[in-house]
Amino acid sequence: MKIIKSMFGLALLSLVITSCNNELNFDTKRLVSDQQLEDLANSSPEASLLINIGVEDGQYAFMREFATNFEVTGSRHDDFGQKSIDLGMDLLSNDMVQVQDHWFGNYYAYRGRVQNFSTTKINFNYYYSIIRNVNSVIEQIPVDATDSALIHLRARALALRAFSYFGLIRVYQYTYQGNQGAAGVPLYAGDVNITSRATVQQVYDQILSDIDWAYNNITGYTRASKEKLNKAVIAGIYSRILLETGTDYNKCAQLASEAKASGSLMTNSSYVNDGFSLISNSEWMWGADINSETSTIYASFFSHVASGNPGYAGLLGIYKSIDAKLYDAIPATDIRKQNFADGNGSLPKYANTKFFDFTFFEGDYVYMRVAEMYLNEAEALARAGNDSQAQTVLFQLVSARDSGYTQSTNTGQDLINEILLQRRIELWGEGFAWFDMKRNKVDLNRDYPGTNHTAFGLFNFPYTDNQFLFQIPIEELDNNPDINVVDQNPL
């Protein structure tokens, strides 16, 4: 159990690596200079491996760091790495309600997509910071390396690059299908260097090339902790990408099946108590282990989402609640309904209790769970026309959550719709809702009879609306001569 701290403060993270009797301090936003990399890489294979592992470790730290975009936006409490982006993406969807206009209101009200807002700058610079740093690793390891440690390191770096470009392309353009020729994002990947807006197809070609190499070359690697990637996590990322592109549903299902075998579904008791704050959970595949040194206190995920914790949600009542229609769609026999207030206790109806931290802001962050892989596999099977197997996989997951659930007899689009509903319920608050809306071309629909959506986010618009696109940050337009105002996503 983690120790509860009694004092307030923000931990400042620094990464220190000792090599060749020299101590090097790295800024996680630019962990090491090109000259340092070149000098160390040329000194010995051991030094090269050490410095590149240090850069890689810095990326995992960066994914949970406060003020990842400090140079541009300063110390904002809606900027704390991957989970701040996950939360923002969900607040763009139909499924999550922010009850007051506060931190993260820019997402919920769709203000933050505009080029001069901090929100688009945070997203853009967060992912490109990772890309820039893992590129420095990839460039130091030849594709034909024979040392297994170097091969595995290159695989993990390529997977992080694929993960980052996947995050970017879904924010700054519509979904893959039907938009392959649309303007995407700049592409920096070794021999591929497109400083203008590469097309969606070009970006996905690179994503798929990176993740495929990573998957095929990570075999035999054993990670030290769940903070790092391994073959199961890389397979999970690969399945996410193929589910988005729709180019190979059979392979998507195979990868998700392989990934889900790396863990087991948590118990119902864990699901409604401690299932979303402990990295040791049997269902967690990838996450961040937060402790007293790495906690970012109020600028943290649990501060903003945990209704019963001493943060923005718990103390100020900036609740993140479930959409009323989605809540009503959860059967009473489903344990997952208990993760939302029914209005009979101290919390307002619909406020979430899914996320709760039993420590003082040291709750761990989840990036990938086994349950998602069940859903990826079931959906891919259904879209590939294998309804029977999809029904079975879906039943394996949902029956573990809902004692009243019987195996589906739906087929075709009805089965896919059922799976998509289960995704919304199971993965609520974990960063999937808006991307799933874009992927499945679902309209924003918050203004309906009986809605519980808040006035500053109460509107509807179709999935084709410009609002579903973030604009490229103004700093990129100013500093990149290959992108100008005519290349910008429309207001």
C-alpha positions as CSV (number, residue, x, y, z in Angstrom):
1,M,0.0,0.0,0.0
2,K,1.2,3.5,-0.8
3,I,2.0,5.9,2.1
4,I,-0.4,8.7,2.5
5,K,1.4,12.0,2.6
6,S,0.4,14.8,4.9
7,M,2.0,17.8,3.1
8,F,1.2,19.6,-0.1
9,G,3.6,20.2,-2.9
10,L,4.5,19.5,-6.4
11,A,7.3,17.0,-7.0
12,L,9.9,18.1,-9.6
13,L,11.1,15.2,-11.7
14,S,14.7,14.9,-12.8
15,L,16.3,11.9,-14.5
16,V,19.9,11.1,-13.6
17,I,21.9,8.6,-15.4
18,T,25.5,7.6,-14.5
19,S,27.8,6.5,-17.4
20,C,31.5,6.4,-17.7
21,N,31.9,8.0,-14.3
22,N,30.0,11.1,-15.6
23,E,26.6,12.1,-14.1
24,L,24.2,13.5,-16.7
25,N,21.0,15.4,-15.9
26,F,18.3,15.3,-18.6
27,D,15.4,17.6,-19.2
28,T,12.6,15.2,-20.2
29,K,11.4,17.6,-22.9
30,R,14.8,17.4,-24.6
31,L,16.5,14.6,-22.7
32,V,19.9,14.7,-24.4
33,S,21.7,16.7,-27.0
34,D,22.6,15.3,-30.4
35,Q,26.2,15.8,-29.6
36,Q,26.0,13.8,-26.3
37,L,24.2,11.0,-28.1
38,E,26.8,10.9,-30.8
39,D,29.8,11.0,-28.4
40,L,28.4,8.3,-26.2
41,A,27.2,6.1,-29.0
42,N,30.7,6.2,-30.5
43,S,32.4,5.4,-27.2
44,S,31.2,1.8,-26.7
45,P,28.1,-0.3,-27.3
46,E,27.5,-0.4,-23.6
47,A,27.4,3.4,-23.3
48,S,25.2,3.7,-26.3
49,L,22.7,1.2,-24.8
50,L,22.8,3.0,-21.4
51,I,22.2,6.5,-22.8
52,N,19.3,5.3,-25.0
53,I,17.6,3.4,-22.2
54,G,17.8,6.7,-20.3
55,V,16.0,8.5,-23.0
56,E,13.4,5.8,-23.2
57,D,12.9,5.9,-19.4
58,G,12.5,9.6,-19.7
59,Q,9.5,9.2,-22.0
60,Y,7.7,7.1,-19.5
61,A,8.4,9.8,-16.9
62,F,7.3,12.5,-19.4
63,M,3.9,10.7,-19.9
64,R,2.9,11.5,-16.3
65,E,4.8,14.8,-15.9
66,F,3.2,18.1,-14.9
67,A,3.6,21.0,-17.3
68,T,4.7,19.0,-20.3
69,N,4.3,22.2,-22.4
70,F,5.7,24.7,-19.9
71,E,7.7,26.7,-22.5
72,V,4.5,27.5,-24.4
73,T,1.6,27.4,-22.0
74,G,3.2,27.6,-18.6
75,S,2.1,25.6,-15.5
76,R,-1.4,24.6,-16.3
77,H,-3.3,22.2,-14.2
78,D,-4.9,20.6,-17.2
79,D,-1.4,19.5,-18.5
80,F,-0.1,16.4,-16.7
81,G,0.8,14.0,-19.5
82,Q,-1.2,11.2,-21.1
83,K,-4.0,11.1,-18.6
84,S,-4.7,14.8,-19.0
85,I,-5.1,14.2,-22.8
86,D,-7.3,11.1,-22.1
87,L,-9.5,13.1,-19.9
88,G,-9.8,15.9,-22.4
89,M,-10.7,13.6,-25.2
90,D,-13.5,12.1,-23.2
91,L,-14.8,15.6,-22.3
92,L,-15.2,16.2,-26.0
93,S,-17.6,13.3,-26.3
94,N,-21.3,12.6,-25.6
95,D,-20.5,10.4,-22.6
96,M,-18.8,12.7,-20.0
97,V,-20.2,15.8,-18.4
98,Q,-18.3,18.6,-16.7
99,V,-20.6,20.2,-14.2
100,Q,-18.8,23.6,-13.9
101,D,-16.6,25.6,-16.3
102,H,-13.2,25.2,-14.8
103,W,-9.9,23.4,-15.7
104,F,-10.7,21.2,-18.8
105,G,-13.7,23.4,-19.6
106,N,-11.9,24.2,-22.9
107,Y,-12.4,20.6,-24.0
108,Y,-16.0,20.3,-22.9
109,A,-17.0,23.6,-24.5
110,Y,-15.0,22.9,-27.7
111,R,-13.0,26.2,-27.2
112,G,-9.7,24.4,-26.9
113,R,-9.5,23.2,-30.5
114,V,-8.7,26.7,-31.8
115,Q,-5.1,27.5,-32.9
116,N,-4.3,30.0,-30.1
117,F,-5.7,28.0,-27.2
118,S,-3.4,26.2,-24.8
119,T,-5.3,22.9,-25.2
120,T,-4.3,22.3,-28.8
121,K,-0.7,23.4,-28.0
122,I,-0.5,20.9,-25.1
123,N,-1.7,18.0,-27.3
124,F,0.6,18.9,-30.2
125,N,3.7,19.5,-28.2
126,Y,3.2,16.5,-25.9
127,Y,3.2,14.0,-28.7
128,Y,6.0,15.7,-30.7
129,S,8.2,15.8,-27.6
130,I,8.0,12.0,-27.3
131,I,8.5,11.6,-31.1
132,R,11.6,13.9,-31.0
133,N,13.2,12.0,-28.2
134,V,12.5,8.5,-29.4
135,N,13.8,9.5,-32.8
136,S,17.1,10.1,-31.1
137,V,17.0,6.5,-29.9
138,I,15.9,5.0,-33.2
139,E,18.6,6.8,-35.1
140,Q,21.3,5.4,-32.9
141,I,20.3,1.7,-33.4
142,P,20.7,0.3,-36.9
143,V,17.8,-1.7,-38.4
144,D,20.1,-4.6,-38.8
145,A,21.5,-4.6,-35.3
146,T,22.2,-8.1,-33.9
147,D,22.4,-7.4,-30.2
148,S,19.0,-8.4,-28.6
149,A,19.0,-5.6,-26.1
150,L,19.4,-3.0,-28.8
151,I,16.8,-4.7,-31.0
152,H,14.3,-4.7,-28.1
153,L,15.1,-1.0,-27.3
154,R,14.6,0.0,-30.9
155,A,11.3,-1.9,-31.0
156,R,10.0,-0.1,-27.9
157,A,11.1,3.3,-29.3
158,L,9.3,2.6,-32.6
159,A,6.1,1.5,-30.7
160,L,6.2,4.8,-28.7
161,R,6.5,6.7,-32.0
162,A,3.6,4.8,-33.5
163,F,1.6,5.5,-30.3
164,S,2.4,9.2,-30.5
165,Y,1.5,9.7,-34.2
166,F,-1.6,7.7,-33.6
167,G,-2.6,10.2,-30.9
168,L,-1.8,13.1,-33.1
169,I,-3.6,12.1,-36.3
170,R,-6.9,11.3,-34.6
171,V,-6.9,14.8,-33.0
172,Y,-6.0,16.9,-36.1
173,Q,-8.0,15.0,-38.7
174,Y,-11.1,13.0,-39.1
175,T,-11.0,9.2,-39.0
176,Y,-8.9,7.2,-41.5
177,Q,-11.6,5.7,-43.6
178,G,-12.6,8.1,-46.4
179,N,-10.0,10.7,-45.4
180,Q,-6.8,9.0,-46.5
181,G,-5.9,12.0,-48.8
182,A,-6.7,14.7,-46.2
183,A,-4.0,16.8,-44.6
184,G,-2.6,15.2,-41.4
185,V,0.4,16.3,-39.4
186,P,4.2,16.7,-40.0
187,L,6.0,13.5,-40.2
188,Y,9.5,13.0,-38.8
189,A,10.7,9.5,-39.0
190,G,14.3,9.1,-40.2
191,D,14.3,8.8,-43.9
192,V,10.7,10.0,-44.0
193,N,10.8,13.7,-43.3
194,I,7.7,15.7,-44.3
195,T,7.6,19.1,-42.6
196,S,4.4,20.1,-44.3
197,R,1.1,18.3,-43.4
198,A,1.7,14.7,-44.5
199,T,-1.5,13.1,-45.7
200,V,-3.5,10.8,-43.4
201,Q,-2.4,7.8,-45.5
202,Q,1.3,8.8,-45.2
203,V,1.0,9.2,-41.4
204,Y,-0.8,5.8,-41.1
205,D,1.8,4.1,-43.4
206,Q,4.5,5.2,-40.9
207,I,2.4,4.3,-37.9
208,L,1.8,0.8,-39.3
209,S,5.4,0.4,-40.3
210,D,6.7,1.3,-36.9
211,I,4.3,-0.8,-34.9
212,D,4.7,-3.8,-37.1
213,W,8.5,-3.7,-36.8
214,A,8.1,-3.3,-33.0
215,Y,5.7,-6.2,-32.7
216,N,7.9,-8.5,-34.8
217,N,11.1,-7.7,-33.0
218,I,10.1,-7.4,-29.3
219,T,9.9,-11.2,-28.8
220,G,12.0,-12.3,-25.9
221,Y,12.0,-9.1,-24.0
222,T,10.9,-9.1,-20.3
223,R,10.1,-5.7,-18.9
224,A,11.0,-4.5,-15.4
225,S,7.6,-3.0,-14.6
226,K,4.2,-2.3,-16.1
227,E,5.4,1.3,-16.9
228,K,7.3,-0.1,-19.9
229,L,6.1,-1.6,-23.1
230,N,6.3,-5.3,-23.8
231,K,5.0,-7.5,-26.5
232,A,1.4,-7.7,-25.1
233,V,1.2,-3.9,-24.9
234,I,2.6,-3.4,-28.3
235,A,0.1,-6.0,-29.6
236,G,-2.6,-4.0,-27.9
237,I,-1.5,-0.7,-29.5
238,Y,-1.4,-2.5,-32.8
239,S,-5.0,-3.7,-32.4
240,R,-6.1,-0.2,-31.6
241,I,-4.5,1.1,-34.8
242,L,-6.1,-1.7,-37.0
243,L,-9.5,-1.1,-35.4
244,E,-9.2,2.5,-36.5
245,T,-8.1,1.8,-40.0
246,G,-10.4,-1.1,-40.7
247,T,-7.7,-2.5,-43.0
248,D,-7.3,-6.0,-41.4
249,Y,-10.0,-6.9,-38.8
250,N,-8.8,-10.5,-38.6
251,K,-5.3,-9.5,-37.6
252,C,-6.8,-6.9,-35.2
253,A,-8.7,-9.7,-33.5
254,Q,-5.7,-11.9,-33.3
255,L,-3.5,-9.2,-31.8
256,A,-6.2,-8.3,-29.2
257,S,-6.6,-11.9,-28.3
258,E,-2.9,-12.3,-27.8
259,A,-2.8,-9.1,-25.7
260,K,-5.6,-10.0,-23.4
261,A,-3.9,-13.2,-22.5
262,S,-1.3,-11.2,-20.6
263,G,-3.7,-10.5,-17.7
264,S,-7.0,-11.4,-16.2
265,L,-10.3,-9.5,-15.6
266,M,-10.5,-8.0,-12.2
267,T,-13.1,-9.1,-9.7
268,N,-16.4,-7.1,-9.3
269,S,-15.3,-6.0,-5.9
270,S,-12.1,-4.6,-7.3
271,Y,-14.0,-2.9,-10.1
272,V,-16.1,-0.8,-7.8
273,N,-13.4,-0.2,-5.1
274,D,-9.8,-0.1,-6.1
275,G,-9.7,-1.2,-9.7
276,F,-8.6,2.1,-11.2
277,S,-5.8,3.3,-8.9
278,L,-3.4,0.4,-8.5
279,I,-1.0,-0.7,-11.2
280,S,-0.7,-4.1,-9.5
281,N,-4.3,-4.9,-10.6
282,S,-4.4,-8.1,-12.7
283,E,-6.2,-6.3,-15.5
284,W,-3.7,-3.5,-16.0
285,M,-1.4,-4.0,-18.9
286,W,0.3,-0.6,-19.0
287,G,0.3,2.3,-16.7
288,A,2.3,4.7,-14.5
289,D,3.2,4.0,-10.9
290,I,2.7,7.2,-9.1
291,N,4.5,7.8,-5.7
292,S,5.4,10.6,-3.5
293,E,8.3,11.7,-5.8
294,T,6.3,11.7,-9.0
295,S,2.9,12.8,-7.7
296,T,1.7,16.1,-9.2
297,I,-0.9,16.7,-6.5
298,Y,-3.7,19.0,-7.7
299,A,-2.5,19.0,-11.3
300,S,-3.3,15.3,-11.6
301,F,-5.9,12.9,-13.0
302,F,-7.5,12.0,-9.6
303,S,-7.7,15.6,-8.6
304,H,-9.9,16.3,-11.6
305,V,-12.0,13.1,-11.8
306,A,-12.2,11.6,-8.3
307,S,-15.4,12.8,-6.8
308,G,-14.5,11.6,-3.3
309,N,-10.9,12.9,-3.2
310,P,-9.4,16.2,-2.0
311,G,-8.9,17.7,-5.4
312,Y,-10.8,19.8,-7.9
313,A,-13.6,17.3,-8.2
314,G,-13.9,16.4,-4.5
315,L,-13.3,19.7,-2.9
316,L,-14.7,22.1,-5.4
317,G,-17.4,20.0,-6.9
318,I,-16.0,20.1,-10.5
319,Y,-17.5,16.7,-11.0
320,K,-17.0,14.6,-14.1
321,S,-20.3,12.8,-14.5
322,I,-21.7,10.2,-16.9
323,D,-24.2,11.2,-19.6
324,A,-27.8,10.5,-18.4
325,K,-28.7,8.4,-21.5
326,L,-25.7,6.2,-21.1
327,Y,-26.3,5.8,-17.4
328,D,-29.9,4.7,-18.1
329,A,-28.5,2.2,-20.6
330,I,-26.6,0.3,-17.9
331,P,-28.8,-2.5,-16.4
332,A,-29.3,-2.6,-12.7
333,T,-27.7,-6.0,-12.6
334,D,-24.4,-4.5,-14.0
335,I,-21.8,-3.9,-11.3
336,R,-20.5,-1.0,-13.5
337,K,-23.6,1.1,-12.6
338,Q,-22.3,1.3,-9.1
339,N,-19.5,3.5,-10.4
340,F,-21.9,6.4,-10.7
341,A,-24.0,8.1,-8.0
342,D,-27.7,7.4,-8.1
343,G,-28.6,10.6,-6.3
344,N,-29.4,9.1,-3.0
345,G,-26.2,9.8,-1.3
346,S,-23.9,12.8,-0.7
347,L,-22.9,13.1,-4.4
348,P,-25.2,14.5,-7.1
349,K,-26.7,12.0,-9.5
350,Y,-24.4,10.8,-12.3
351,A,-21.2,11.9,-10.5
352,N,-18.6,9.1,-11.0
353,T,-17.0,7.1,-8.3
354,K,-15.1,4.9,-10.7
355,F,-11.9,6.7,-10.0
356,F,-11.0,6.9,-6.4
357,D,-7.5,7.3,-4.9
358,F,-7.0,5.8,-1.4
359,T,-3.7,7.7,-1.0
360,F,-2.8,11.4,-1.0
361,F,-2.5,11.9,-4.8
362,E,-0.4,8.8,-5.4
363,G,-3.1,6.8,-7.3
364,D,-1.6,5.1,-10.3
365,Y,-2.5,5.9,-14.0
366,V,-3.9,3.2,-16.3
367,Y,-3.1,3.4,-20.1
368,M,-4.3,0.0,-21.2
369,R,-6.4,-2.8,-19.6
370,V,-7.3,-6.4,-20.6
371,A,-11.0,-5.4,-20.9
372,E,-10.2,-3.2,-23.8
373,M,-8.7,-6.1,-25.6
374,Y,-11.8,-8.2,-25.2
375,L,-13.8,-5.3,-26.8
376,N,-11.2,-4.8,-29.6
377,E,-11.3,-8.5,-30.4
378,A,-15.1,-8.7,-30.3
379,E,-15.6,-5.7,-32.5
380,A,-13.0,-6.8,-35.0
381,L,-14.5,-10.3,-35.2
382,A,-18.0,-8.8,-35.7
383,R,-16.7,-6.5,-38.5
384,A,-15.0,-9.4,-40.1
385,G,-18.3,-11.3,-40.2
386,N,-17.5,-13.8,-37.5
387,D,-20.6,-13.1,-35.4
388,S,-20.6,-16.3,-33.4
389,Q,-17.1,-15.8,-32.1
390,A,-17.7,-12.1,-31.5
391,Q,-20.7,-13.0,-29.4
392,T,-18.6,-15.4,-27.3
393,V,-15.8,-13.0,-26.6
394,L,-18.3,-10.2,-25.7
395,F,-20.1,-12.6,-23.3
396,Q,-16.8,-13.5,-21.6
397,L,-16.3,-9.8,-20.7
398,V,-19.9,-8.6,-20.0
399,S,-21.0,-11.6,-18.0
400,A,-18.1,-10.9,-15.7
401,R,-19.6,-7.5,-15.0
402,D,-23.4,-8.1,-15.3
403,S,-24.9,-11.1,-13.6
404,G,-28.1,-10.7,-15.7
405,Y,-26.3,-10.7,-19.1
406,T,-27.0,-13.5,-21.5
407,Q,-25.0,-14.2,-24.6
408,S,-26.0,-12.0,-27.5
409,T,-27.9,-13.3,-30.4
410,N,-27.4,-10.1,-32.4
411,T,-25.7,-10.2,-35.7
412,G,-24.2,-7.8,-38.2
413,Q,-24.6,-4.1,-37.4
414,D,-26.8,-4.8,-34.4
415,L,-24.0,-6.8,-32.8
416,I,-21.5,-4.1,-33.6
417,N,-23.8,-1.5,-32.0
418,E,-24.1,-3.7,-28.9
419,I,-20.3,-4.0,-28.7
420,L,-19.9,-0.2,-29.1
421,L,-22.3,0.4,-26.2
422,Q,-20.3,-2.0,-24.0
423,R,-17.2,0.0,-25.0
424,R,-18.8,3.2,-23.8
425,I,-19.8,1.6,-20.5
426,E,-16.6,-0.4,-19.8
427,L,-14.1,2.3,-20.9
428,W,-15.8,5.4,-19.6
429,G,-13.3,8.0,-18.5
430,E,-10.3,6.2,-19.9
431,G,-9.9,8.3,-23.1
432,F,-11.7,6.4,-25.8
433,A,-15.1,8.0,-26.2
434,W,-14.4,10.9,-28.6
435,F,-12.1,8.8,-30.7
436,D,-14.7,6.1,-31.0
437,M,-17.3,8.8,-32.0
438,K,-15.0,10.0,-34.8
439,R,-14.1,6.4,-35.9
440,N,-17.8,5.4,-36.1
441,K,-19.0,8.8,-37.4
442,V,-21.3,9.5,-34.5
443,D,-22.8,13.0,-34.1
444,L,-22.3,15.1,-30.9
445,N,-25.8,15.0,-29.2
446,R,-25.9,16.6,-25.8
447,D,-29.0,18.7,-26.1
448,Y,-31.9,16.2,-25.7
449,P,-35.0,15.9,-23.5
450,G,-33.8,15.0,-20.0
451,T,-30.1,15.8,-20.6
452,N,-27.8,16.4,-17.7
453,H,-25.2,18.2,-19.9
454,T,-24.1,21.6,-18.6
455,A,-25.1,24.8,-20.3
456,F,-21.6,25.8,-21.4
457,G,-21.4,22.5,-23.3
458,L,-25.0,22.0,-24.3
459,F,-25.0,21.7,-28.1
460,N,-25.3,19.3,-31.0
461,F,-23.5,19.1,-34.3
462,P,-22.7,16.4,-36.8
463,Y,-19.5,14.4,-37.0
464,T,-18.6,16.2,-40.2
465,D,-18.5,19.5,-38.4
466,N,-15.2,21.4,-38.3
467,Q,-15.5,21.2,-34.5
468,F,-14.3,17.6,-34.7
469,L,-10.9,18.8,-35.8
470,F,-8.4,20.6,-33.6
471,Q,-6.4,23.3,-35.3
472,I,-2.7,23.2,-35.7
473,P,-1.2,25.5,-32.9
474,I,-0.3,29.0,-34.0
475,E,3.3,28.5,-32.9
476,E,3.7,25.7,-35.5
477,L,2.3,28.0,-38.2
478,D,4.6,30.7,-37.2
479,N,7.7,28.6,-36.9
480,N,7.3,26.0,-39.7
481,P,7.7,27.6,-43.1
482,D,6.1,24.6,-44.8
483,I,2.7,25.1,-43.0
484,N,0.8,28.3,-43.4
485,V,-2.6,29.6,-42.8
486,V,-4.1,28.0,-45.9
487,D,-3.0,24.6,-44.6
488,Q,-4.9,25.2,-41.3
489,N,-7.9,23.2,-40.3
490,P,-11.0,25.4,-40.6
491,L,-12.7,27.1,-37.6
